[in-house]
Amino acid sequence: MTTNTGNKQLAVRLEKEVLVAIDKKRMEIAQVEGIIPTRSDIVRAALGSYLGINMIN
């Protein structure tokens, strides 16, 4: 599926522990930046780091 920004959507099933870790990171970032990133933002940043590419718009 393509969104309005031209990005493709990927459905991923994750363990509850991974979701808890993602939400914890969201709150850590919110304390520093003043906004709560989406779960997708966190997953994109993690994938970008792992793959060695900038995936943040």
N, C-alpha and C positions, 0 to 999 in steps of 0.2 A: 504494500500500500504506500502511495506517495502522499506526503502532506503538502500543504501550500508552499512550504519552503523548499520543496524538492527532495527532502530527505526520505529515505525508505524506512519503513517500520519493521522491527524484528521482535517477535514475541519470544520471551525467554522465561522458563520456569526456574525459580530459585527456591532454595531451602529457606525456612523461616529465619535461621541464624544469619543468612546473608542479607535478608531484608532488614533485620534489626541493625546490622552493621551499617548498611546504607543509610538508614534513618538516623543513626548516631552521627555519622559523618555530616549529614544534612544539618543537624543541630549545631555541630562544631563550626561549620562554615557560616551558619546564620549568626552566631555570636560575633564573628569577626567582620563579616560583610554587611550584616544588617538585613539580609534577605534570605529566605529559605529556598535553596535550590531544589529542583524536582528530583525525583529518583532517576529519571532519565538523564538529567545533567550529571549526576554522580556516576552512573554507568558509563556514559560517554567519556567522562574524564578518566575513569579507570581503564577503559578499553584503549583510549588514546595513549595513556601512559604505558600500558603493556605492549602496544603495537609500535610505540615510538613515533606517533603522529599527533598533530593538533586537531582534535575533534570538537573543540569548543568554539561556538560561533561568536 
